[in-house]
């Protein structure tokens, strides 16, 4: 199955590629065009979807000009693995992103995991349901070619591209991309957006703490940008970012209160889900990941393997679905 993104013209050679629906792995991407070349900000998840983004990019590039740079906001595969369709491009990431690359499975491992999962188990059913749309069988492992720390300034024709690394937040290797001429920022997954007309999903944060995620949102606002393209969800203005920060503060405060009361992390996630504070958001089970990450900063525990985390997510999703439907399949 193909996933065709909507291309939004943000002005002055800048475009956002936005998947038409919400869900795991459906990330936003950016294209900056100049007479001298093109630049991607993030990539789709698999080769087929990245190929579609490449076709849309080529429609907007001058004749004889290709995409020769990719900035990766973080090393999750849904923002990174599609770079394989640009084998000669420079791929730019933070030095800290290396560790998260090693934490995640490879495309081939993930393909085998999803295709070979047992749909009669909560984890197998969850993986098939949410990741079965993607095909990584022909997705090559990609690696950044340029690593940096701190700040990096690039130029593309007449445009300046300011890239800033962040302390651990969504992952241990996040960055934001500021385009001053376009008054725009691509935030990666430090922002998952939602609007009344386009509801999004609950964020999922693997590193944290949530104070760092909130600080990263402050860094986005400090650029003065008027257009913020989040990692997932609709394009926002600064007021939308501030609304997202209120959500993050709510989850942080509840996690801290439940931790202080001695409630285990997974049970804390269940309780926050049951409060129903943000009923418009999908995938509430992802609070298992985010609250688990916050707990690790509070008690110094180690990060479990990704499969164990996803098994816990799948179990809570099954419970939540059963509660919503009254136990009906």
N, C-alpha and C positions, 0 to 999 in steps of 0.2 A: 504494500500500500504506500502511495506517495503522500507527502505532506507538503502542500504548496503554501508558501508564506505570502502575506500581503506586503507589498513594497510601498513604503510611505516616504514621500519626498520631504525632507526637512529643510531644504534650501541650501544654496551655495555648494552644490556637489555632494551633499550628505544625504544618505538614505538609511532607513531602518527596515529590516526584513523581519516581519512579525508573524509567527504562526497564528492561524485563524482560530485556534482553540487553546484551552489550558490543559495542563497535565505534565507528568514527568517527562523530562527530556526535550520539551518544546521551547527552546530558548530563542531569544531575540538576537539578531546579528546586525552589524552595520557595514556600510560601504561608503567610502570616501573616494570621489572621482576627481581627477585632474588630467590635463593634457599629457602629463608625464607618467601617469600610472594610476593604479588603483590600490586601495588598502582596505582590508577586511578588519572589522572588530568582532572577534569570535566567529565561530563556524557552526553549522548544524551538526547533528549527532552522527549521521551515517553518510556513506558515500552517495547514495541515491538523493537524499535531501540536500546534501552539499552541492551535488551536481545541478540541482534545480536553482539553488542560490547563485551558482556560478553563471548559469544561463541568464538569469535576471540581471546579474552584474554586467555581463557582456553587452546586454542591450543598452546599458547606460554609459559604457566606456567608449571613448573615441576609437576609431579604427586603428588597429595595430597596437593598442594599449591593453595590457593585461593587469591582473591583480598580482603584485609582487611582494606584498607584505601582509602579514596577519598579526594582529595584536590579540593575545589571549588573556581575557580578564581573570581567568583562573583555570586550573587544570582538570576540572570535571569534563568527562567525555562529551557531554552535550554542548559544550562551548569550544571543543578542541579537536575532536576526532575527524571532523570533516575537512581539516586542513590537508588531508592526503590528496584531495583533488587538485591541489596546487603544489606539485612536487618540487618546483623550483623557487617557491616563495620563501622569504625570510619569515620565521615564526618567532615572535617576541613574547617573552613571559618573564615573570620575576624569578629570581634565584630560589625564593622560598617555594615556588610552585613545584620544584623537583620532588619534594617529599610527598605531595599529594598525588603526583603521577604514579609513584610506587604504591600508594595505598589503594588506588582504584584498580580493578581488573583491566586487562587489555581488551581491545574490541573483540578479539577472537574468544577470549575467556568468557566475556559477557554474552556473546552470541551462543556459545555452547551451554552456558548456564540457563539462559532463557529458553532456548529451544529444547534442552534436555530436562527441564524442570518437571516435576510431577504435579500436574494440575489438581490432583486430589488433596494436596497439602496447602495450607494457607500461603506459604511462601511461593510455591510453584504457581498457584492460581493468581497471586498478586503480580508476579513477574510477567506472566503471560498477558495479563490484562493491561498492564501499564507500559510494558516494554516490548511486547510482541509486535508492535507496529514497525519497529526498527529492524534493519538488516545489516549486521556488522560482518557478514561472511566475507565480504570483499573490502572491508575497511582495514587499511594498513595501520600499523602502529606508527604514530608520528611523534617527533620530539622537537622541542623548541631549538632554534639555531642561535638565538641571541638571548642571553639572560642579563638582567640588570637588577640593581638595588637602588632604591630611593626614587629619583626623578629621571625621566628620559624625555628629551624634546626632539621631535621629528618634524620634517617638513615634507609636504607633498604638493608640488607646484607652489602656488601662492599661499597654501594653508599650513598653519602650525598645528601640530598634534602634541599635546602635553600628556604624558603618561606618568602616573604616580602610584607607587606601591603602597600597600596598606599593612598595618599590623594584622595578625591573625583575626579573621572575622568569619566570613562564610567558609573559607578554607584557610590554609596556612600560606597562601600565595596570591592573594587578591590584588587587583589593581583597578584604577579607574582611568578613563580616557576622556580628556577635556579638549574640546574643539572650540577655541575662543571665537573664531570668525563666525561660526554657526551658533554660538551661545548654547552649546549642547554638551552633555556628558553621557557617556555610556558607563553605567555603574557596575556591570556584571551582577552577580547574585548577592551583593550586599543590599540590593533592593529587589523585592518581589512585589509587583504592583497589583492594585485592584481599584476599579472605579465602579460606581453604581451601574453604569451601562455595560461595563465589561468586568465582571467579577473574576478575580484571580484565585490562586491557591495559597494555602499556608506556606510561608517560607520553610526552607530546610537549611540548617546551619551545622556544618560538620566540625568547625573549630571553635569559634567564639573567643572570649565570652560575649554576651549580647551587648555589654557596654562598648566593646570594640565595634560591633556592627552599627550601633547608634552613632558612634564617633565617625565611622566611615560615611554614614549618611550626612553628618555635619560637614565632612570634607567635600561631599558633592555640592551641598548648598553654598559652601564658601567660595566655589568657583564663580558664582553669580550666574550660572547657566539658567536659561529659561525653559529649556527642553531637556528632560531626563529620560533616557531610554534604559529601563531596568533590565536585569537579566531575563526576567519572565514577566509577562503581563503587559498592559497598555502603557503607552508613553504618558509621562507625568509632567506636571509643573511643580514648582517648589512647594506649593501647598499640599500636593499629593505626597511628596516626600515627608513632609512633617506629619501627615496623617499616618504614614507607615511607621514613623518613629514612635508614635503613640502606641501602635500595636506592639512593637518590639519591647517598649518599656512595660507594657502590661504583662507580656509573657515572662520577661525577666523578673518582675516583682512577684508574680505568682510562683515561679520556680524557686525563688529565694525563700518565700514564706513556707512553701511545702517542704523544702529541704530542711529548714530550721525546725519544722514539726516532725522530722524523722520519716517522712513519706518517701518510699523508694521512687526512683526516677520514672519508671514506666507507669507506676500508679499515679504519679504527679501529672504525667501527660494525659492519662485517662480523665483525671479530675478537671483539668483545664479544658479538655474537649467537652466534657459534660456541662461545663458552665455556659457553653454556647454563645460566647461573647461576640464572635465573628461568624455568624451562620452562613454568610454569603460566600465564604472562602471554601474552596475544595481541598481535598486531601488533608483533613485534620490529623490523620495518623502521623504526618510528618513532624508533629510536635514531639513524638518519641525521640527523634534525632536531636532536635533543637534543645529540648529540655535535658536530654541526656548529656549533651555537650556542656550546657550550663552547670549541671551537677558535677561534671568532672573538674571544672574550675573551682567549685566550692569545696570538694573533698579530695582532690588530687588523684582520682582514679585514672586508670589507663583507658585509652581508646580501644574498644573491642573491634574485631574484624568486621568488615562491611557486610558480610553475609549474616552474621549474628544480629547486627543492627537492623538489616532489612527483614529478617525473620520476626523481630519484635514489632517492626512497623506493620508487617502483614497481619500479625496476630491481632493487633489493636484495630486495624482496618476491618477485619472480619467481625470483631466485637461491635464496632461502631455501626457497621452496616446492619448487623442483626438487631441492634437496639432501635435503629431507625425504621426497620421494616417489621418490627415485632416478631423477629425470629424467622420470617419467611425467606426462602431462598430467592 
